[in-house]
Amino acid sequence: MAEEGPVVEIRNVTFTYPPRQGATPVLEDVSLDVERCDFLGIIGPNGGGKTTLLKLMLGLLKPDRGAVRVLGRDPVEMRDQVGYVPQLSRIDPTVPATVLDIVLTGRLSRSSWGAWFGRSHVKAAREALAQTGTEDLAGRAIGTLSGGQRQRVLIARALASDARLLLLDEPTAGVDPHMEQTVTDLLHELNRRLPIVVVSHDVGFVSRHLKRVACLSRRITIHAAEEISSDVISEMYHGHMRAIRHLDECPLSDPGCGHGCDGPGGRSHQQGPEDSPPLDRPLGNSAR
Amino acid sequence: MTQFFYDMGDNPFLLTGLLAGLLASLACGVIGPYVVTRRIVFLSGAIAHMAVGGVGAAIWLAAVFPETMGWFRPLYGAILVSLAAAVLIGLIHQRVVERMDTLIGALWAVGMAVGLLLIKFTPGYQTELMSYLFGNIAFVAWRQVWVIVALDVIILATVLVAHKRLLAICLDQQQAELQGVPVLATNILLLCLVALTVIALTQIVGLILVIALVSLPAATAAHHVARVPSMMFVGTLLSALVTTLPRIAVYGTSISAEPAIVLAAACLYLLSVMVRRIRNRGG
């Protein structure tokens, strides 16, 4: 296991959804490294390829060209070490299951055959619930929870698999605005020991904690956040909002949209990860 | 109603009918919650109706080639074809995205049409198909009771081994896949268990109505309990209730027991919906 290398390496990845021949790629020549202790936000317009990139990291899709390595190996091999938190809307709230049942499915790859999870798995699931502050919900039916509670339970499910990396798809979609803060704070807390990648079209809320922001609209642009001040964030976010408005006006196939993420300020971004500086913010909190 | 118990001493079929209902309740009580949670009621209906093709084929083969195929009972045909249908539907469900429901609806009707056509070609007047189509709880032989016992054992043993994985694909298929569960194989396994459940219930309500007992007791249970194991327990009890009480209640009248069982299951579900509404309104 390459303990020293980046947690995720994405090298010159191009991906086109079949079956249309000659279709415009969803991702084109995308390169990205997720560092240990990283807290990376991937933002971009709908259809910009955010979810596709997540699926490539999970090995649910294979790139047409380029390579994806997770923890130094093939993503499919490392799936059980990656905690994936899907969009809330992907989870059917009517399923007959308690919170503990849901979190236990995060232990599946480590459990043997049989009808029940062993005591050690239940213990691990309860610990994951405790880490997200939802241990008192363990016996509740999943459908009786609020959006914010359900989101934290899904994070617990991802943690239950002893994840070494967290991938989150739109973690605040479907969460009440006043509950967003608790989800954000939880992610900040977890980032002390885990690299986190958040995909969102609305990154304003987490950006306070984000260490880097990647703008994805078929091509990728990495913004390294030298200093996380509210000033920088509001400008970056503002720029992003303008970019989306711009992108909505022209079709995605228009090559002119490739750099739609460039905000008017555009001062702190480089083209491609090779150029991007290492996380120069002291990562002291991760050693705690 | 008391007449039923008086007659039990003279008529052994009354006992075997009750036993068959209770034993089949176990199968549909355990498998129903998966079907309802995974929303594969329609797929299960297709499996049941395609099994008619197997019944027809078996009857036709045994009649046309009595020396070589005389041993081939309709039951064997139903089991074989329903299992094959489970595999086929599992593959279609996974691989075909476009017009998946149309294709399964077509298989549903084609399986049944083949069965009916083959019966038409079979020499002599065929009554056996009727008991497969509409059930025949009044004349359950001991041999058939043992078949249901065997199906129960297979279903329960499989569930005891594979429950975690079966439940995982019902709760969140993508999560199951990420956790290394072979989704296609597990889906097919689940549909095969549905096929065996359908066979176990055939004698009770018939292949045409079987879907009511696979889905309604489990759906009723889901109103009142929040976990799949509890749904299995409550669902089994409710199935046992609706396969026995209506049968006893209509005994000696001109009402057929099989539709009465299905209507009882539907009434119970409706009652449960109303109870839940009143309860929710009351706070």
Chai-1 contact restraints between the chains, C-beta under 6 A:
chainA,res_idxA,chainB,res_idxB,connection_type,confidence,min_distance_angstrom,max_distance_angstrom,comment,restraint_id
A,R79,B,L178,contact,1.0,0.0,6.0,A-B,restraint_1
A,Y84,B,L178,contact,1.0,0.0,6.0,A-B,restraint_2
A,V95,B,T37,contact,1.0,0.0,6.0,A-B,restraint_3
A,V95,B,L171,contact,1.0,0.0,6.0,A-B,restraint_4
A,P96,B,T37,contact,1.0,0.0,6.0,A-B,restraint_5
A,P96,B,A222,contact,1.0,0.0,6.0,A-B,restraint_6
A,P96,B,A226,contact,1.0,0.0,6.0,A-B,restraint_7
A,P96,B,R227,contact,1.0,0.0,6.0,A-B,restraint_8
A,P96,B,V228,contact,1.0,0.0,6.0,A-B,restraint_9
A,P96,B,M231,contact,1.0,0.0,6.0,A-B,restraint_10
A,A97,B,L171,contact,1.0,0.0,6.0,A-B,restraint_11
A,T98,B,R227,contact,1.0,0.0,6.0,A-B,restraint_12
A,T105,B,A168,contact,1.0,0.0,6.0,A-B,restraint_13
A,T105,B,Q175,contact,1.0,0.0,6.0,A-B,restraint_14
A,L108,B,A168,contact,1.0,0.0,6.0,A-B,restraint_15
A,L108,B,Q179,contact,1.0,0.0,6.0,A-B,restraint_16
A,S109,B,Q179,contact,1.0,0.0,6.0,A-B,restraint_17
A,S109,B,G180,contact,1.0,0.0,6.0,A-B,restraint_18
A,W113,B,V161,contact,1.0,0.0,6.0,A-B,restraint_19
A,A115,B,L160,contact,1.0,0.0,6.0,A-B,restraint_20
A,A115,B,H163,contact,1.0,0.0,6.0,A-B,restraint_21
A,A141,B,A226,contact,1.0,0.0,6.0,A-B,restraint_22
